[in-house]
Amino acid sequence: MANAFFSDLLATISERGRTLLRRGDASNTKRDADGLLELCGALLSGRGEASGTAMAREVLDLYQELDAAGRRAFFEGLVRFFGPDRERLSRAIEQWRAKPSDEDASALHFASEPRRQELIRRLNRAPGGTGDLVKMRADLLGMMNGHTDLAALDRDVSHLLSSWFNRGFLVLRRIDWSTPANILEKIIRYEAVHEISDWDDLRRRIDPVDRRCYAFFHPAMVDEPLIFVEVALTETIPGAIAPLLAVDRQHLPIEKARTAVFYSISNTQRGLGGISFGSFLIKQVVEELRRELPKLDSFVTLSPVPGFMQWVKQDKDLPLSDEDREVLKRLDDPKWFESPETAALLRGVLEPLAAHYFLRARTPKGRLIDSVARFHLGNGARLERINWMGDLSPKGVRESAGVMVNYLYRLDDIEKNHEAYANDGEVVASSAVKKLLKGEGRRLLDMRLS
């Protein structure tokens, strides 16, 4: 209620300020990128708090009226005309050179800050400004697309958003059937891993006693989940997603739950790309679950491998024989998994390939290829198990030939595993995964089939 009162108060002040602005020069502002840049310059000129808040709201509203070309011109103008004050920076450099001191170093630091950073701070004061800036950065990211001309602006925006969205400001909330409908609708819309088909499907994921969903929120965006995780409580570590999502599944009595399975993690705000909340979310959810259910002893994911088939198709240096390559051609049949013989042949090739993908394959820069793997291994998890035909949905077959993996969060080992990956690039994996590498994996499969 306090937040709502404060937001309403700001909105009232802003609207009154905007009324005054419309009576003055601001009403004559050109409604294009040049006019918007002029208004930004006026906002930086040192107006009072009320008029400055109103002008910030006016800038954000006018930005929404621009088309794609106008928004790009606006961003280019921010890069070109709202950099550091060069004269002030030159004076600070000369003072530092003449007599280096902590005070001069501080002056040099502030003088080097681009003017657009202060502009972004002032825009953030407008009612709803934080959410609008997040959307604005989503536009910016869409326009960059590998180009570097807007990179300086993106660094400034992401720098400020990283400060405003640091862990200290985030609030963890459980999502259940009593959560307001507008938030539940966004959970359906934002789900990025396993599509939620309708309200009944959503209820099956968040309402039963053996299901949980948690999300991070920010005080400035109280109705917008930033990231959320769906959790299944099970007896053992699962190897396939279909039983977890089945319409007619049997609910597990909560006293029998021993494993918490994180089977879907979805970021919702493209404008916050590069600002990681996932590691904090998983760790806090683990603490919440341990407090509620002390008998839980395993915390694992059931994760997709979204880049696996793309790598298989594009990498020309795969550890494959001519015979293996012939077997892979069977993937051209979209129903290959319905034939036990074909599935067995493909398993003998793809399981060892998956182990190679995680343990050996790297990008030209030496990073793991798979973004999901980088996330969980960077958080200190262990690659526990590769699950053959774990996801036979059209998306799962298309992206990973149905392969899914379990990452195990063993609380006593998280810090050690994180250090091994962060410092040495080491993928901490179970012996079962390591044995799947070419040769050993094929012999294990032959033994299973004999």
C-alpha positions in Angstrom: 0.0 0.0 0.0 2.9 2.4 0.8 4.4 1.7 -2.6 1.0 2.3 -4.3 0.5 5.6 -2.4 4.0 6.8 -3.3 3.5 5.9 -7.0 0.2 7.7 -7.1 1.7 10.7 -5.5 4.5 10.8 -8.1 2.1 10.3 -10.9 0.0 13.3 -9.6 3.0 15.5 -9.3 4.2 14.5 -12.8 0.8 15.1 -14.4 0.5 18.6 -12.9 4.0 19.3 -14.1 3.2 18.1 -17.6 0.2 20.4 -17.6 2.4 23.3 -16.9 4.9 22.1 -19.6 2.1 22.0 -22.2 1.3 25.6 -21.4 4.9 26.6 -22.0 7.6 25.8 -24.6 7.5 22.1 -24.1 4.2 21.9 -25.9 5.9 23.0 -29.1 8.5 20.2 -29.0 9.0 18.6 -32.4 7.7 15.0 -32.3 10.7 13.5 -34.0 14.1 12.3 -32.9 15.6 15.8 -33.1 12.9 17.3 -31.0 13.3 14.5 -28.4 17.0 15.1 -28.2 16.3 18.8 -27.6 13.9 17.9 -24.8 16.6 15.6 -23.3 19.0 18.6 -23.3 16.4 20.7 -21.5 15.9 17.9 -18.9 19.7 18.0 -18.2 19.7 21.7 -17.8 18.8 21.7 -14.1 15.0 22.0 -13.8 13.2 21.6 -10.5 12.2 18.2 -9.2 8.5 18.4 -10.2 9.0 19.9 -13.6 12.0 17.6 -14.2 9.8 14.5 -13.4 7.1 15.7 -15.7 9.7 16.4 -18.5 11.2 12.9 -18.0 7.7 11.4 -18.5 7.2 13.6 -21.6 10.5 12.2 -23.0 9.5 8.6 -22.4 6.0 9.2 -23.9 7.4 10.9 -27.0 9.9 8.1 -27.5 7.0 5.6 -27.7 5.6 7.6 -30.6 8.7 7.2 -32.7 8.9 4.6 -35.4 12.0 2.3 -35.7 14.0 4.7 -37.8 13.2 7.5 -35.3 14.3 5.5 -32.4 17.5 4.6 -34.0 18.2 8.2 -34.8 17.4 9.0 -31.2 19.9 6.4 -29.9 22.5 7.7 -32.4 22.0 11.2 -31.1 22.5 10.1 -27.5 25.9 8.6 -28.6 26.9 11.6 -30.6 25.8 14.5 -28.4 25.5 13.2 -24.9 29.0 11.9 -24.2 31.4 13.3 -21.5 31.8 17.1 -21.2 35.2 17.3 -23.0 36.3 20.6 -21.5 35.5 19.4 -18.0 37.3 16.2 -18.6 40.4 17.9 -20.0 40.6 20.1 -16.9 40.3 17.1 -14.7 43.1 15.3 -16.6 45.4 18.3 -16.3 44.7 18.6 -12.5 45.5 14.9 -12.1 48.7 15.1 -14.1 49.8 18.2 -12.1 49.2 16.8 -8.7 47.7 13.3 -8.5 45.5 12.8 -5.4 42.5 10.9 -4.3 40.4 14.0 -4.7 41.6 14.6 -8.2 41.1 11.0 -9.1 37.5 11.3 -8.0 37.0 14.4 -10.0 38.5 12.7 -13.1 36.1 9.8 -12.6 33.0 12.0 -12.5 34.2 14.2 -15.3 34.6 11.1 -17.6 31.0 10.0 -17.1 28.9 10.5 -20.2 26.1 13.0 -19.9 23.7 10.4 -21.1 24.1 8.5 -17.8 22.7 11.4 -15.8 20.0 11.7 -18.5 19.0 8.1 -17.9 19.0 8.6 -14.1 16.6 11.5 -14.6 14.3 9.5 -16.9 14.2 6.9 -14.2 12.5 9.3 -11.9 9.4 9.5 -14.0 6.4 7.4 -12.9 6.9 4.1 -14.6 10.3 5.2 -15.8 12.2 2.1 -14.8 9.9 -0.2 -16.8 10.1 2.1 -19.8 13.9 2.2 -19.7 13.9 -1.6 -19.6 11.7 -1.7 -22.8 13.9 1.0 -24.4 17.0 -1.2 -23.9 15.2 -4.1 -25.5 14.7 -1.8 -28.6 18.4 -0.9 -28.4 19.6 -4.5 -28.2 17.4 -5.3 -31.2 19.0 -2.6 -33.2 22.6 -3.4 -32.3 22.6 -6.9 -33.9 26.4 -7.1 -34.0 26.9 -3.5 -34.9 29.2 -1.4 -32.6 28.0 2.1 -33.2 25.5 1.9 -30.3 27.7 -0.1 -28.0 28.8 2.9 -25.9 25.1 3.7 -25.2 24.3 0.1 -24.3 27.3 0.0 -21.9 25.9 3.1 -20.1 22.3 1.8 -19.9 23.3 -1.7 -18.8 25.7 -0.2 -16.2 22.8 1.7 -14.6 20.3 -1.2 -14.9 22.8 -3.5 -13.2 22.9 -1.2 -10.3 19.1 -0.7 -10.1 18.4 -4.4 -10.4 21.1 -5.8 -8.1 20.1 -8.7 -5.8 19.5 -6.4 -2.9 16.5 -4.8 -4.6 14.9 -8.1 -5.8 11.9 -9.7 -4.0 11.3 -13.4 -4.2 7.6 -14.3 -4.4 5.9 -17.7 -4.7 3.5 -18.0 -7.6 0.4 -20.0 -6.9 -3.3 -20.1 -7.9 -4.0 -17.2 -5.5 -1.5 -14.9 -7.3 -3.3 -12.0 -9.2 -4.5 -13.0 -12.6 -2.5 -10.4 -14.5 0.7 -11.9 -13.2 -0.4 -15.5 -13.9 -1.2 -14.4 -17.5 2.4 -13.1 -17.8 3.7 -16.5 -16.5 1.9 -18.2 -19.4 3.1 -15.6 -21.9 6.8 -15.6 -20.8 7.3 -19.3 -20.3 10.3 -20.0 -22.7 11.2 -23.6 -22.1 8.1 -25.7 -22.0 5.1 -23.9 -23.5 2.1 -23.4 -21.2 -0.9 -24.2 -23.4 -3.8 -22.7 -21.3 -4.9 -21.9 -17.8 -5.5 -25.5 -16.9 -2.0 -26.3 -17.9 -0.7 -23.5 -15.7 -2.8 -24.7 -12.8 -1.3 -28.2 -13.1 2.2 -26.6 -12.8 1.7 -24.3 -9.8 -1.3 -25.6 -7.8 -0.7 -29.2 -6.8 1.0 -30.0 -3.5 4.1 -31.3 -5.3 4.6 -28.3 -7.6 6.2 -24.9 -6.9 6.9 -21.7 -8.9 8.9 -18.8 -7.7 9.7 -15.4 -9.3 11.9 -12.4 -8.7 10.2 -9.0 -8.7 11.5 -5.4 -8.5 9.8 -2.7 -6.4 9.6 -0.4 -9.4 8.0 -3.1 -11.5 5.7 -4.8 -9.0 3.5 -6.6 -11.6 6.3 -7.8 -13.8 8.1 -11.0 -13.0 11.8 -10.6 -14.0 12.6 -14.3 -14.0 10.8 -17.4 -12.7 11.5 -21.0 -12.1 9.1 -24.0 -12.1 9.8 -26.8 -9.6 8.6 -30.4 -9.4 9.0 -32.3 -6.2 9.7 -36.0 -6.9 11.1 -39.1 -5.2 14.0 -39.5 -7.5 15.9 -37.7 -10.3 13.8 -37.7 -13.4 15.1 -38.3 -16.9 12.2 -37.1 -19.0 9.9 -34.1 -19.0 6.7 -35.6 -20.3 5.9 -37.4 -17.0 6.3 -34.2 -15.1 3.9 -32.3 -17.3 1.4 -35.2 -17.9 -2.3 -34.2 -17.6 -3.2 -37.4 -15.7 -0.1 -37.8 -13.5 -0.5 -38.9 -9.9 0.4 -36.2 -7.4 3.2 -37.2 -5.0 2.4 -37.0 -1.3 4.6 -34.2 0.0 6.1 -36.4 2.8 7.6 -38.7 0.1 9.4 -35.9 -1.8 13.2 -36.2 -1.7 14.2 -34.3 -4.9 13.5 -30.8 -6.1 13.6 -30.6 -9.9 14.1 -27.2 -11.6 12.6 -28.0 -14.9 12.1 -24.5 -16.4 13.8 -21.2 -15.9 12.5 -18.3 -17.9 13.9 -14.7 -18.2 11.1 -12.4 -19.0 12.6 -9.0 -19.8 14.8 -8.8 -22.9 15.9 -5.3 -21.8 17.6 -6.8 -18.8 19.7 -9.2 -21.0 23.2 -9.7 -19.6 22.1 -8.9 -16.1 22.0 -12.3 -14.4 19.4 -13.1 -11.8 19.3 -16.9 -12.3 22.0 -17.9 -9.9 20.5 -15.9 -7.1 17.0 -17.3 -7.9 18.1 -20.9 -7.7 20.1 -20.5 -4.5 17.3 -18.6 -2.8 14.7 -21.1 -3.9 16.8 -23.9 -2.6 16.9 -22.2 0.8 13.1 -21.7 0.7 12.5 -25.4 -0.1 15.0 -26.6 2.5 13.2 -24.5 5.1 9.8 -25.8 4.1 10.8 -29.4 3.4 13.8 -30.4 5.4 13.7 -34.0 4.0 14.7 -32.8 0.5 18.2 -34.1 -0.2 18.7 -33.6 -4.0 18.4 -30.4 -6.0 18.7 -31.0 -9.7 17.6 -29.5 -13.0 16.0 -31.3 -15.9 17.4 -29.1 -18.7 17.1 -28.8 -22.4 20.2 -28.7 -24.7 19.0 -26.1 -27.2 22.1 -25.9 -29.3 23.0 -29.5 -29.6 21.5 -30.4 -33.1 22.7 -27.1 -34.6 26.3 -28.1 -33.5 25.9 -31.6 -34.8 24.8 -30.3 -38.2 27.4 -27.5 -38.5 30.5 -28.8 -36.9 32.7 -30.5 -39.5 35.2 -31.8 -37.0 32.9 -34.1 -35.1 34.5 -37.4 -33.7 32.4 -39.5 -36.1 33.2 -42.4 -38.4 31.6 -42.7 -41.9 29.3 -45.4 -40.4 28.2 -42.9 -37.7 27.5 -40.3 -40.2 25.2 -42.7 -42.1 23.4 -43.4 -38.9 22.8 -39.7 -38.3 21.0 -39.5 -41.6 18.1 -41.3 -40.0 17.3 -38.1 -38.1 15.8 -36.8 -41.3 12.8 -38.9 -40.5 10.8 -36.7 -38.1 9.3 -39.8 -36.4 12.7 -41.6 -36.0 12.0 -42.1 -32.3 9.0 -44.3 -33.0 11.3 -47.1 -34.3 13.1 -48.9 -31.5 15.8 -50.1 -34.0 16.5 -46.6 -35.3 16.4 -45.1 -31.8 19.0 -47.6 -30.6 21.3 -46.9 -33.5 21.1 -43.2 -33.0 21.6 -43.5 -29.3 24.9 -45.2 -29.9 26.1 -42.2 -31.9 24.3 -39.3 -30.1 25.0 -40.1 -26.5 28.8 -40.1 -26.9 28.5 -37.0 -29.1 26.5 -35.3 -26.3 29.3 -36.1 -23.8 31.8 -34.7 -26.2 29.7 -31.6 -26.7 29.7 -30.9 -23.0 33.2 -32.1 -22.0 35.4 -31.3 -25.0 33.7 -29.0 -27.6 34.4 -25.2 -27.3 33.7 -22.0 -29.2 36.7 -20.3 -30.9 37.0 -18.2 -27.7 37.2 -21.3 -25.6 33.7 -21.1 -24.0 31.3 -24.0 -23.7 28.9 -23.9 -26.7 25.7 -24.5 -24.7 24.3 -21.4 -22.9 22.3 -23.5 -20.5 25.5 -25.5 -19.5 27.4 -22.2 -19.0 24.7 -21.0 -16.7 24.5 -24.0 -14.4 28.1 -25.0 -14.4 29.0 -21.3 -13.7 26.7 -21.5 -10.7 28.5 -24.5 -9.3 26.4 -27.4 -10.5 27.7 -30.7 -11.7 26.7 -32.3 -15.0 25.1 -35.4 -13.5 23.4 -37.3 -16.3 22.6 -37.2 -20.0 19.0 -38.4 -20.6 18.3 -40.1 -23.9 14.9 -39.2 -25.4 14.1 -37.0 -22.4 12.1 -34.5 -24.5 10.2 -35.8 -27.5 8.2 -32.7 -28.1 8.6 -31.2 -31.6 10.9 -28.5 -30.1 13.0 -31.0 -28.1 13.4 -33.3 -31.1 14.3 -30.4 -33.4 16.8 -28.7 -31.1 18.5 -31.7 -29.3 17.2 -34.9 -30.8 15.3 -35.3 -27.5 18.4 -35.2 -25.3 18.0 -33.6 -21.9 20.5 -33.3 -19.0 20.5 -33.2 -15.2 22.7 -30.7 -13.4 23.1 -31.5 -9.8 23.4 -28.7 -7.1 25.2 -30.4 -4.3 25.3 -27.7 -1.7 28.7 -28.7 -0.2 30.3 -28.7 -3.6 28.8 -25.6 -5.3 31.7 -23.2 -4.4 34.4 -25.7 -5.4 32.6 -26.5 -8.7 32.2 -22.8 -9.5 35.8 -22.1 -8.9 36.9 -25.0 -11.1 34.7 -23.8 -14.0 35.4 -20.1 -13.5 39.2 -20.4 -13.1 40.1 -23.4 -15.3 37.1 -23.9 -17.5 36.7 -27.4 -16.0 33.3 -29.1 -16.5 32.7 -31.0 -13.3 30.8 -34.1 -14.4 29.8 -37.5 -13.0 31.7 -40.6 -14.0 28.6 -41.8 -15.9 28.8 -38.8 -18.2 32.6 -39.1 -18.7 32.2 -42.8 -19.6 29.9 -41.8 -22.5 32.8 -40.3 -24.5 33.5 -42.0 -27.8 34.6 -45.6 -27.3 33.5 -46.1 -23.7 30.0 -44.9 -24.5 29.6 -47.3 -27.5 30.8 -50.3 -25.4 28.4 -49.5 -22.6 25.5 -49.3 -25.2 26.5 -52.6 -26.7 26.5 -54.2 -23.3 23.0 -52.8 -22.6 21.6 -54.1 -26.0 23.2 -57.6 -25.7 
